[in-house]
Structure formats: C-alpha cells, structure tokens
Amino acid sequence: MFLIISIRKVAAFIRFVLLFTVLTLFFYHALSLVNQWLIPTDPYRVPVGHAVKAFQPENSLESWVTPRERLRLYYWYGE
C-alpha cells in the first residue's frame, strides 16, 4: 500500500502548530506581566497610611493571653 501525503495538509498542520505555539507564548507572557503588576513587590513591608498589620508577634510575657481568654474574645467579637 502506498501512503499518500498531501503537502497542503502538512503545511496547514505545521502552520497551525506554529500559530498555536506563538499564541500560547504570547498569552503566557501577557499573564505574567499582569501577575507582576498585581502582586506587590514586598508583601512583608510595614504598611503605610491607615493600614495596620494583621498579625504582630508578642515577645513579652505581660501581654500573653490564655487560650481561654482568646476563645472568649473570639466569641465576643463574633468572628
């Protein structure tokens, strides 16, 4: 049996693969740029303005709270 290969179909397939690859790379780089634009450069920096840090570790024993008091505050604030 002879296998007949159409040059037009092979060229169309190669053109499709190349176009698919180029568009995939384009969208990848476009989404990468959007990602870099949205994410802050240093997420651990000290906030400025009216912003406050959500978590501040406590180093002193004076401000230590028992688990019971923490649970009471949790239910009191309704979180």
Backbone as JSON, one array per atom type, in Angstrom:
{
  "sequence": "MFLIISIRKVAAFIRFVLLFTVLTLFFYHALSLVNQWLIPTDPYRVPVGHAVKAFQPENSLESWVTPRERLRLYYWYGE",
  "N": [[0.83, -1.18, 0.0], [0.45, 2.21, -0.75], [1.26, 5.24, 0.79], [-0.31, 8.22, 0.74], [0.6, 11.47, 1.04], [-0.51, 14.63, 1.57], [0.85, 17.66, 0.66], [-0.23, 20.15, 1.13], [-1.94, 19.71, 3.33], [-0.05, 18.97, 5.27], [1.44, 21.32, 5.41], [-0.55, 23.05, 6.34], [-1.02, 21.91, 8.83], [1.48, 22.29, 10.1], [1.56, 25.08, 10.07], [-0.61, 25.58, 11.77], [0.35, 24.45, 14.21], [2.59, 26.09, 14.69], [1.34, 28.63, 14.91], [-0.3, 28.14, 17.12], [1.65, 27.68, 19.08], [3.0, 30.17, 19.13], [0.9, 31.91, 19.93], [0.28, 30.79, 22.4], [2.68, 31.28, 23.86], [2.62, 34.07, 23.76], [0.24, 34.7, 25.25], [1.01, 33.58, 27.69], [3.18, 35.23, 28.45], [1.82, 37.66, 28.56], [0.0, 37.22, 30.67], [1.86, 36.83, 32.66], [2.97, 39.39, 32.89], [0.7, 40.79, 33.81], [0.4, 39.5, 36.24], [2.76, 40.29, 37.59], [2.22, 42.98, 37.79], [0.01, 43.06, 39.49], [0.78, 41.82, 41.94], [2.25, 42.88, 44.94], [5.54, 44.32, 45.37], [7.01, 43.84, 47.75], [5.58, 41.95, 49.95], [5.82, 41.8, 52.72], [6.45, 44.2, 53.85], [6.34, 47.08, 56.05], [3.17, 48.43, 56.61], [1.8, 51.5, 55.25], [0.23, 54.7, 55.87], [-3.21, 54.46, 56.66], [-3.31, 51.8, 57.02], [-2.93, 48.72, 58.83], [-0.91, 46.18, 60.35], [-1.98, 42.83, 60.29], [-1.14, 40.84, 61.95], [0.9, 40.75, 64.74], [3.64, 39.61, 66.34], [3.92, 38.7, 69.79], [6.28, 39.44, 72.17], [6.69, 39.83, 74.86], [5.97, 38.62, 78.19], [4.0, 39.86, 79.61], [1.9, 40.61, 77.99], [0.79, 38.23, 77.33], [-1.83, 36.01, 76.57], [-4.24, 33.81, 77.86], [-5.38, 30.66, 76.49], [-8.1, 30.34, 77.03], [-9.02, 32.97, 77.43], [-8.5, 33.99, 74.91], [-10.31, 32.49, 73.38], [-12.69, 33.41, 74.49], [-12.6, 36.11, 73.69], [-12.71, 35.69, 70.96], [-15.33, 34.7, 70.55], [-16.7, 36.88, 71.59], [-16.16, 39.0, 69.83], [-17.38, 37.91, 67.65], [-16.29, 36.55, 65.46]],
  "CA": [[0.0, 0.0, 0.0], [1.14, 3.47, -0.81], [0.73, 6.26, 1.67], [-0.34, 9.49, 0.03], [0.67, 12.58, 1.98], [-0.78, 15.9, 0.92], [1.74, 18.72, 1.13], [-1.08, 21.22, 1.62], [-2.39, 19.37, 4.68], [1.1, 19.02, 6.15], [1.75, 22.74, 5.6], [-1.6, 23.62, 7.19], [-0.8, 21.41, 10.19], [2.66, 22.98, 10.63], [1.15, 26.45, 10.32], [-1.45, 25.54, 12.97], [1.21, 24.21, 15.37], [3.38, 27.3, 14.92], [0.45, 29.68, 15.4], [-0.7, 27.75, 18.46], [2.81, 27.89, 19.95], [3.24, 31.61, 19.27], [-0.18, 32.49, 20.74], [0.44, 30.3, 23.77], [3.76, 32.04, 24.46], [2.15, 35.45, 23.91], [-0.68, 34.77, 26.39], [1.79, 33.28, 28.89], [3.92, 36.43, 28.83], [0.84, 38.69, 28.92], [-0.48, 36.92, 32.01], [2.99, 37.05, 33.56], [3.04, 40.84, 33.12], [-0.43, 41.16, 34.66], [0.71, 38.97, 37.56], [3.77, 41.16, 38.19], [1.59, 44.26, 38.04], [-0.93, 42.93, 40.6], [1.41, 41.4, 43.18], [3.17, 43.9, 45.44], [6.95, 43.93, 45.31], [7.42, 43.3, 49.04], [4.35, 41.78, 50.72], [6.09, 41.8, 54.15], [6.9, 45.52, 54.29], [5.49, 47.73, 57.04], [2.16, 49.2, 55.88], [1.83, 52.95, 55.41], [-1.09, 55.32, 55.87], [-4.16, 53.97, 57.66], [-3.25, 50.34, 57.07], [-2.29, 48.13, 60.0], [-0.55, 44.78, 60.17], [-3.0, 41.97, 60.87], [-0.52, 39.99, 62.96], [2.14, 41.24, 65.33], [4.01, 38.65, 67.39], [4.12, 39.26, 71.12], [7.51, 38.94, 72.76], [6.7, 39.97, 76.31], [5.06, 37.76, 78.92], [2.93, 40.68, 80.17], [0.76, 40.65, 77.07], [0.4, 36.88, 76.98], [-3.23, 35.77, 76.85], [-4.51, 32.37, 77.97], [-6.27, 30.18, 75.42], [-9.49, 30.57, 77.41], [-9.32, 34.38, 77.15], [-8.53, 34.15, 73.45], [-11.58, 31.93, 72.91], [-13.75, 34.34, 74.92], [-12.53, 37.26, 72.8], [-13.15, 35.25, 69.64], [-16.8, 34.68, 70.53], [-17.19, 38.21, 71.89], [-16.13, 39.77, 68.6], [-18.24, 37.25, 66.67], [-15.55, 36.22, 64.25]],
  "C": [[0.88, 1.24, 0.0], [0.46, 4.47, 0.1], [0.83, 7.6, 0.95], [-0.4, 10.61, 1.06], [0.49, 13.87, 1.2], [0.11, 16.97, 1.52], [0.94, 19.88, 1.69], [-1.56, 20.95, 3.05], [-1.24, 19.41, 5.69], [1.47, 20.48, 6.44], [0.71, 23.4, 6.5], [-1.42, 23.17, 8.64], [0.39, 22.12, 10.83], [2.32, 24.43, 10.95], [0.29, 26.54, 11.58], [-0.61, 25.37, 14.23], [2.03, 25.44, 15.69], [2.52, 28.43, 15.48], [0.0, 29.39, 16.83], [0.43, 28.01, 19.46], [3.05, 29.37, 20.19], [2.16, 32.25, 20.14], [-0.1, 32.03, 22.19], [1.53, 31.07, 24.5], [3.35, 33.49, 24.7], [1.23, 35.58, 25.12], [0.04, 34.48, 27.71], [2.53, 34.54, 29.36], [2.97, 37.57, 29.22], [0.32, 38.46, 30.33], [0.63, 37.09, 33.05], [3.13, 38.53, 33.87], [1.9, 41.31, 34.02], [-0.17, 40.69, 36.09], [1.73, 39.85, 38.28], [3.18, 42.52, 38.55], [0.69, 44.19, 39.28], [-0.26, 42.63, 41.93], [2.36, 42.5, 43.66], [4.61, 43.4, 45.45], [7.42, 43.31, 46.61], [6.18, 43.13, 49.92], [4.57, 41.85, 52.23], [6.57, 43.16, 54.66], [5.9, 46.09, 55.31], [4.47, 48.58, 56.29], [2.26, 50.69, 56.2], [0.41, 53.48, 55.38], [-1.96, 54.76, 56.98], [-4.15, 52.46, 57.79], [-2.53, 49.89, 58.34], [-1.93, 46.68, 59.68], [-1.58, 43.92, 60.89], [-2.42, 41.1, 61.98], [0.77, 40.62, 63.44], [2.51, 40.29, 66.46], [4.29, 39.36, 68.71], [5.35, 38.62, 71.74], [7.5, 38.97, 74.28], [5.69, 39.03, 76.96], [3.89, 38.54, 79.51], [1.7, 40.66, 79.28], [0.29, 39.26, 76.66], [-1.03, 36.62, 77.43], [-3.45, 34.26, 76.9], [-5.41, 31.94, 76.83], [-7.75, 30.41, 75.74], [-9.89, 32.02, 77.11], [-9.38, 34.64, 75.64], [-9.84, 33.64, 72.87], [-12.74, 32.85, 73.28], [-13.77, 35.57, 74.02], [-13.01, 36.9, 71.39], [-14.68, 35.26, 69.55], [-17.4, 36.06, 70.81], [-17.23, 39.08, 70.65], [-16.99, 39.16, 67.49], [-17.55, 36.91, 65.38], [-15.69, 34.77, 63.92]]
}
